[in-house]
Amino acid sequence: MITRKPDFGRRSLTSTLLFIMALMATVISAPSASAETSDCEESTSGRYETCFIYGAGTQDLLLVSKIKGQIDATADAAAAGETGDYIRIALYNWFADGGGTDIANSLVRAQRNGVSVRVVIGPSDAGIKQQLIDAGIDVKSRANSCMDTAHGSMHNKFFLIKKGDTKLVLQSSSNLGAFQAQHAQNLLISRDDDALFSAYVNYWRRLYAGGWTYDNVSWNTNADRMIDGTYDLSKAYFYPQPESSRVADILGNVSACQTGSDRIWMEASELDNSDYARGIIAQLNRLRDIGCDVKVIVQKQAGYDQLTRYGVEESDVHCDGWSHNKLLLIDAKYAGEWRKPVFVGSYNITENSAYRANDTMLRIIDGSVTNRYINQFQALWTNPHTCDAEGEG
């Protein structure tokens, strides 16, 4: 790129002053990130919807409201005579406060209207579980990972809804409960991606069964647990994937960045001291060295310490104890082309999440979706909060 130097000799003092005053006015009038409000927005393609809450210790039930709205719409359709609709849920923690009871009430109504509702949950409120069971809802409790009961957890956070011809994947970073509703979270809804929806349903069936085999079909290899969707290079990565280096491999597919415009941004609730995490950090350092704008937001002090200990510049890391997001955002040359993928889900940057827990990572490549996540990241980056010493993952 050729940069032309301005001819200051031809610019009058008045013009210069006017320029400076206009610039100052723009800065002063620009809304701060603290002015960001929780919201939902559809993508330009109509295939996706993104919802964000910004946490900071203030309870926000937007995500609950959005999920409840989809459940209620399904219940209404069933009441009007629509048949064959169903809802499948995999959720780590489910508590009565913070909208948890509202979701349960909606599911009970859907079940009574003829919608098939089945749930896999981790350690959750006993009253919620009993309410669902009493309504005839099939509930499977799995405190630990279905595939590694000794070490991992069933850590997923997704809702699957089939209503008529509409098929929805609602992938969240959030559990249900007041504590989670006080954290920055995100929800990505994928609409009518048949292959993606089918992949999630088949993963849910394996969570319910407690093993990688369902209907005589086994997902025994890591390759079996990575399934392409129909649209926009969508892809689901289902965990655990033992001995993989999945996120590091994704970062390894970035081959170039245009300095000053391209970015590799990450939000991590947990980032541990493992070879898995260090492989990701090594890739972040490589990408910074080739000109990418690398930034990381972590929730916990331990994650901040790991990143800076292994070479990530302190100026490239912010800590936010009220952020529970799990996000990798790429705006660079990825897999041989200039692309803007986002990777969202329930996964943490830990060996346990990758190798032992049940988690999901969802890839979407859609410019308007990625731009929404760029804005969300910038809002959190501008207004970080004190690191969380522990907290929920």
C-alpha positions as CSV (number, residue, x, y, z in Angstrom):
1,M,0.0,0.0,0.0
2,I,1.3,3.4,-1.0
3,T,0.8,6.1,1.7
4,R,0.7,9.7,0.5
5,K,2.1,12.3,2.9
6,P,-0.3,15.2,3.5
7,D,0.8,18.6,2.2
8,F,0.7,20.6,5.4
9,G,2.0,23.6,3.6
10,R,-1.2,24.0,1.7
11,R,-3.5,23.5,4.6
12,S,-4.6,26.6,6.4
13,L,-4.4,26.9,10.2
14,T,-8.2,27.3,10.2
15,S,-8.7,24.0,8.4
16,T,-6.4,22.3,10.7
17,L,-8.2,23.6,13.8
18,L,-11.6,22.7,12.3
19,F,-10.3,19.1,11.7
20,I,-9.0,18.8,15.3
21,M,-12.3,20.1,16.7
22,A,-14.4,17.7,14.6
23,L,-12.2,14.8,15.7
24,M,-12.6,15.8,19.4
25,A,-16.3,16.1,19.0
26,T,-16.4,12.6,17.5
27,V,-14.4,11.1,20.4
28,I,-16.5,12.9,23.0
29,S,-19.9,11.9,21.4
30,A,-18.9,8.3,20.7
31,P,-20.7,5.9,23.1
32,S,-18.4,4.1,25.6
33,A,-18.5,0.4,25.8
34,S,-20.1,0.7,29.2
35,A,-23.1,2.0,27.3
36,E,-23.5,-1.4,25.5
37,T,-26.8,-3.0,26.3
38,S,-27.7,-6.6,26.0
39,D,-29.4,-7.4,22.7
40,C,-30.2,-9.9,20.0
41,E,-29.8,-9.5,16.3
42,E,-30.3,-11.6,13.2
43,S,-27.6,-12.1,10.6
44,T,-28.0,-10.6,7.2
45,S,-28.5,-14.1,5.8
46,G,-31.3,-14.8,8.3
47,R,-29.7,-18.1,9.2
48,Y,-28.3,-17.0,12.5
49,E,-29.2,-14.9,15.6
50,T,-26.7,-13.7,18.1
51,C,-27.5,-12.6,21.7
52,F,-25.1,-11.0,24.2
53,I,-25.3,-10.0,27.8
54,Y,-22.5,-8.0,29.4
55,G,-22.5,-9.1,33.0
56,A,-20.5,-6.9,35.5
57,G,-22.5,-8.4,38.4
58,T,-25.9,-7.3,37.2
59,Q,-28.4,-10.0,36.5
60,D,-29.6,-10.1,32.9
61,L,-32.3,-12.5,31.7
62,L,-32.1,-11.7,28.0
63,L,-30.7,-15.2,27.1
64,V,-33.3,-16.9,29.2
65,S,-36.0,-14.8,27.6
66,K,-34.8,-15.7,24.1
67,I,-34.7,-19.5,24.9
68,K,-38.1,-19.3,26.6
69,G,-39.6,-17.6,23.6
70,Q,-38.5,-20.4,21.3
71,I,-39.9,-23.0,23.7
72,D,-43.2,-21.1,24.1
73,A,-43.6,-20.8,20.3
74,T,-43.1,-24.6,20.0
75,A,-45.7,-25.2,22.7
76,D,-48.2,-22.8,21.0
77,A,-47.7,-24.7,17.7
78,A,-48.4,-28.0,19.3
79,A,-51.5,-26.6,21.0
80,A,-52.7,-25.5,17.6
81,G,-52.4,-29.1,16.3
82,E,-48.9,-29.3,15.0
83,T,-47.4,-32.7,15.6
84,G,-43.9,-34.2,15.6
85,D,-42.2,-31.3,17.4
86,Y,-39.5,-32.0,19.9
87,I,-37.0,-30.3,22.3
88,R,-33.7,-31.8,23.4
89,I,-31.5,-30.1,26.0
90,A,-28.0,-30.8,27.3
91,L,-27.2,-28.5,30.3
92,Y,-24.5,-28.6,32.9
93,N,-26.0,-26.6,35.8
94,W,-29.7,-25.7,36.1
95,F,-30.9,-23.8,39.1
96,A,-34.3,-22.3,40.0
97,D,-33.2,-18.7,40.2
98,G,-32.1,-16.5,37.3
99,G,-34.8,-17.7,35.0
100,G,-34.3,-21.4,35.6
101,T,-37.9,-21.9,36.8
102,D,-39.3,-19.9,33.9
103,I,-37.6,-22.3,31.4
104,A,-38.8,-25.3,33.4
105,N,-42.4,-24.0,33.4
106,S,-42.3,-23.4,29.6
107,L,-41.0,-27.0,29.1
108,V,-43.8,-28.4,31.2
109,R,-46.3,-26.5,29.2
110,A,-44.7,-27.7,25.9
111,Q,-44.8,-31.3,27.1
112,R,-48.5,-31.1,28.1
113,N,-49.3,-29.7,24.7
114,G,-47.8,-32.7,23.0
115,V,-44.1,-31.7,22.4
116,S,-41.6,-34.4,23.1
117,V,-39.2,-33.0,25.7
118,R,-36.1,-34.8,26.8
119,V,-33.3,-33.5,29.0
120,V,-29.7,-34.4,29.9
121,I,-28.5,-32.4,32.9
122,G,-25.5,-32.2,35.2
123,P,-25.5,-31.3,38.8
124,S,-28.6,-29.1,39.1
125,D,-31.5,-28.0,41.4
126,A,-33.4,-31.1,42.7
127,G,-36.6,-29.2,42.6
128,I,-36.2,-28.3,38.9
129,K,-35.4,-32.0,38.1
130,Q,-38.5,-33.2,40.1
131,Q,-40.8,-30.6,38.4
132,L,-39.7,-31.9,35.0
133,I,-40.1,-35.6,35.9
134,D,-43.5,-35.0,37.5
135,A,-44.7,-33.5,34.2
136,G,-43.6,-36.6,32.3
137,I,-40.5,-35.2,30.9
138,D,-37.7,-37.7,30.4
139,V,-34.7,-36.5,32.4
140,K,-31.3,-38.1,32.5
141,S,-28.9,-36.9,35.2
142,R,-25.2,-37.0,34.4
143,A,-23.0,-35.4,37.0
144,N,-19.9,-36.6,35.2
145,S,-18.9,-37.0,31.6
146,C,-20.8,-39.7,29.7
147,M,-17.5,-41.0,28.3
148,D,-15.0,-40.4,31.2
149,T,-17.0,-40.7,34.4
150,A,-13.9,-40.6,36.6
151,H,-12.6,-37.2,35.6
152,G,-14.8,-35.2,33.2
153,S,-18.2,-33.5,33.4
154,M,-21.2,-33.3,31.2
155,H,-20.5,-29.6,30.6
156,N,-22.7,-28.8,27.5
157,K,-25.1,-25.9,27.2
158,F,-27.3,-26.3,24.2
159,F,-31.0,-26.5,23.3
160,L,-32.3,-28.2,20.1
161,I,-35.8,-27.4,18.9
162,K,-37.8,-28.9,16.0
163,K,-41.0,-27.0,15.3
164,G,-42.6,-28.0,12.1
165,D,-40.1,-27.5,9.3
166,T,-37.9,-25.2,11.5
167,K,-34.8,-26.7,13.1
168,L,-33.0,-24.6,15.7
169,V,-29.6,-25.1,17.4
170,L,-29.3,-22.8,20.4
171,Q,-25.6,-22.9,21.5
172,S,-24.9,-20.9,24.7
173,S,-21.9,-20.3,27.0
174,S,-24.3,-20.0,29.9
175,N,-25.8,-22.3,32.5
176,L,-29.2,-21.5,34.0
177,G,-29.1,-19.6,37.3
178,A,-28.7,-16.2,38.8
179,F,-24.9,-16.4,39.1
180,Q,-24.5,-17.1,35.4
181,A,-27.0,-14.3,34.5
182,Q,-24.6,-11.9,36.2
183,H,-21.8,-12.8,33.8
184,A,-21.1,-11.7,30.2
185,Q,-22.5,-14.6,28.1
186,N,-23.4,-15.2,24.5
187,L,-26.0,-17.3,22.6
188,L,-25.7,-18.2,18.9
189,I,-28.9,-19.6,17.2
190,S,-28.5,-21.5,14.0
191,R,-31.6,-21.9,11.9
192,D,-32.5,-24.7,9.5
193,D,-29.0,-26.1,8.9
194,D,-30.2,-29.7,8.5
195,A,-26.7,-31.3,8.7
196,L,-25.7,-29.3,11.8
197,F,-29.0,-29.9,13.5
198,S,-28.7,-33.7,12.8
199,A,-25.1,-33.7,14.2
200,Y,-26.3,-32.1,17.4
201,V,-29.2,-34.4,17.8
202,N,-27.0,-37.5,17.3
203,Y,-24.5,-36.1,19.8
204,W,-27.4,-35.5,22.3
205,R,-28.5,-39.2,21.8
206,R,-25.0,-40.3,22.8
207,L,-25.0,-38.1,25.9
208,Y,-28.4,-39.6,26.8
209,A,-27.1,-43.2,26.2
210,G,-23.8,-42.5,28.0
211,G,-21.5,-43.7,25.3
212,W,-20.2,-43.0,21.8
213,T,-22.4,-45.7,20.2
214,Y,-26.1,-45.1,19.2
215,D,-28.2,-47.2,16.9
216,N,-25.1,-49.4,16.2
217,V,-23.2,-46.4,14.9
218,S,-20.0,-45.6,16.9
219,W,-18.1,-42.3,17.1
220,N,-14.9,-43.9,18.3
221,T,-12.4,-41.5,16.7
222,N,-11.9,-37.8,17.1
223,A,-12.6,-37.4,13.3
224,D,-16.1,-39.0,14.0
225,R,-16.8,-36.2,16.4
226,M,-16.2,-33.3,14.0
227,I,-19.2,-33.0,11.7
228,D,-19.8,-30.4,8.9
229,G,-23.0,-28.5,8.6
230,T,-24.9,-27.4,5.5
231,Y,-24.3,-23.7,5.4
232,D,-21.4,-21.3,5.6
233,L,-18.8,-23.9,6.4
234,S,-20.6,-24.5,9.7
235,K,-19.0,-27.3,11.8
236,A,-19.6,-28.9,15.2
237,Y,-16.7,-30.2,17.3
238,F,-18.0,-32.6,20.0
239,Y,-15.8,-33.3,23.0
240,P,-14.0,-35.1,24.5
241,Q,-11.3,-35.5,21.8
242,P,-8.5,-37.2,23.7
243,E,-4.9,-36.4,22.7
244,S,-6.0,-33.8,20.2
245,S,-4.7,-30.2,19.9
246,R,-8.0,-29.0,18.4
247,V,-7.9,-25.2,19.0
248,A,-4.1,-25.0,18.4
249,D,-4.7,-26.8,15.0
250,I,-7.4,-24.3,14.1
251,L,-5.0,-21.4,14.9
252,G,-2.3,-23.3,12.9
253,N,-4.6,-22.9,9.8
254,V,-4.1,-19.1,9.9
255,S,-1.3,-18.4,7.5
256,A,-1.4,-14.6,7.1
257,C,-2.7,-11.4,8.5
258,Q,-2.8,-7.9,7.0
259,T,-1.1,-5.8,9.6
260,G,-3.4,-3.3,11.2
261,S,-6.7,-4.9,10.1
262,D,-6.7,-8.6,10.8
263,R,-7.2,-10.1,14.2
264,I,-7.1,-13.2,16.3
265,W,-9.3,-12.6,19.4
266,M,-10.1,-15.1,22.1
267,E,-12.3,-15.1,25.2
268,A,-11.5,-17.9,27.7
269,S,-13.4,-18.6,30.9
270,E,-10.7,-21.1,31.9
271,L,-7.1,-21.5,30.6
272,D,-5.0,-24.0,32.5
273,N,-1.3,-25.0,32.8
274,S,-1.2,-27.9,30.4
275,D,0.5,-28.9,27.2
276,Y,-2.9,-28.4,25.4
277,A,-3.1,-24.8,26.6
278,R,0.6,-24.1,26.0
279,G,0.2,-25.3,22.4
280,I,-2.5,-22.7,21.9
281,I,-0.4,-20.0,23.5
282,A,2.5,-20.9,21.1
283,Q,0.2,-20.4,18.2
284,L,-1.0,-17.0,19.5
285,N,2.7,-15.9,19.8
286,R,3.3,-17.1,16.2
287,L,0.3,-15.2,14.9
288,R,1.4,-12.0,16.7
289,D,4.8,-12.4,15.1
290,I,3.3,-12.6,11.5
291,G,1.4,-9.3,12.1
292,C,-2.0,-10.5,13.5
293,D,-3.7,-8.4,16.2
294,V,-3.8,-10.9,19.0
295,K,-6.0,-10.2,22.1
296,V,-7.2,-12.4,24.8
297,I,-9.8,-11.9,27.5
298,V,-9.7,-14.3,30.4
299,Q,-12.0,-14.7,33.4
300,K,-9.5,-15.9,35.9
301,Q,-6.1,-14.8,37.3
302,A,-4.6,-18.2,36.6
303,G,-5.3,-17.8,32.9
304,Y,-3.8,-14.3,32.8
305,D,-0.7,-15.6,34.5
306,Q,-0.3,-18.5,32.1
307,L,-0.6,-16.3,29.0
308,T,1.9,-13.8,30.1
309,R,4.3,-16.4,31.5
310,Y,4.5,-18.0,28.1
311,G,5.1,-15.0,26.1
312,V,1.9,-13.2,25.3
313,E,2.3,-9.5,25.9
314,E,0.6,-8.1,28.9
315,S,-0.9,-5.4,26.7
316,D,-2.6,-8.2,24.7
317,V,-4.4,-9.7,27.7
318,H,-7.2,-8.4,29.7
319,C,-8.8,-10.0,32.7
320,D,-12.6,-9.8,33.3
321,G,-14.0,-11.8,36.2
322,W,-17.5,-11.3,35.0
323,S,-17.0,-12.8,31.6
324,H,-18.0,-16.4,31.0
325,N,-17.7,-16.4,27.3
326,K,-15.9,-19.1,25.3
327,L,-14.9,-17.6,21.9
328,L,-12.3,-17.7,19.2
329,L,-12.7,-15.1,16.6
330,I,-10.5,-15.1,13.4
331,D,-10.4,-12.3,10.8
332,A,-7.4,-13.4,8.7
333,K,-6.2,-15.9,6.0
334,Y,-7.7,-19.1,7.4
335,A,-7.5,-22.4,5.6
336,G,-6.1,-20.8,2.5
337,E,-8.7,-18.0,2.1
338,W,-9.4,-14.6,3.8
339,R,-12.3,-15.6,6.1
340,K,-14.0,-14.5,9.3
341,P,-14.9,-17.6,11.3
342,V,-16.1,-17.6,14.9
343,F,-15.9,-20.6,17.3
344,V,-18.3,-20.5,20.2
345,G,-19.7,-23.0,22.7
346,S,-19.2,-24.4,26.1
347,Y,-15.5,-25.5,25.7
348,N,-12.7,-24.2,27.9
349,I,-9.0,-23.9,27.1
350,T,-8.1,-26.8,29.3
351,E,-6.9,-30.3,28.9
352,N,-9.9,-31.6,30.9
353,S,-12.3,-29.9,28.6
354,A,-10.6,-31.2,25.5
355,Y,-9.8,-34.7,26.6
356,R,-12.4,-35.7,29.2
357,A,-15.5,-33.5,29.4
358,N,-18.6,-33.4,27.3
359,D,-18.4,-30.0,25.5
360,T,-19.2,-28.5,22.2
361,M,-17.4,-26.0,19.9
362,L,-19.4,-24.6,17.0
363,R,-17.9,-22.9,14.0
364,I,-19.8,-20.4,11.9
365,I,-18.3,-18.4,9.0
366,D,-20.6,-15.5,8.3
367,G,-19.4,-12.0,8.1
368,S,-22.3,-10.3,9.9
369,V,-22.1,-12.9,12.8
370,T,-18.4,-12.3,13.1
371,N,-18.9,-8.5,13.1
372,R,-21.3,-8.9,16.0
373,Y,-18.7,-10.8,18.0
374,I,-16.1,-8.2,17.1
375,N,-18.3,-5.5,18.6
376,Q,-19.0,-7.7,21.7
377,F,-15.3,-8.3,22.2
378,Q,-14.5,-4.6,21.9
379,A,-17.1,-3.7,24.5
380,L,-15.6,-6.2,27.0
381,W,-12.0,-5.2,26.1
382,T,-12.7,-1.5,26.8
383,N,-14.3,-2.1,30.2
384,P,-12.5,-5.0,31.9
385,H,-13.2,-6.1,35.5
386,T,-11.0,-7.5,38.2
387,C,-9.9,-11.1,37.7
388,D,-12.0,-13.9,39.2
389,A,-10.0,-16.1,41.5
390,E,-12.2,-19.1,41.0
391,G,-15.8,-19.0,39.7
392,E,-17.8,-21.3,37.5
393,G,-16.5,-22.6,34.2
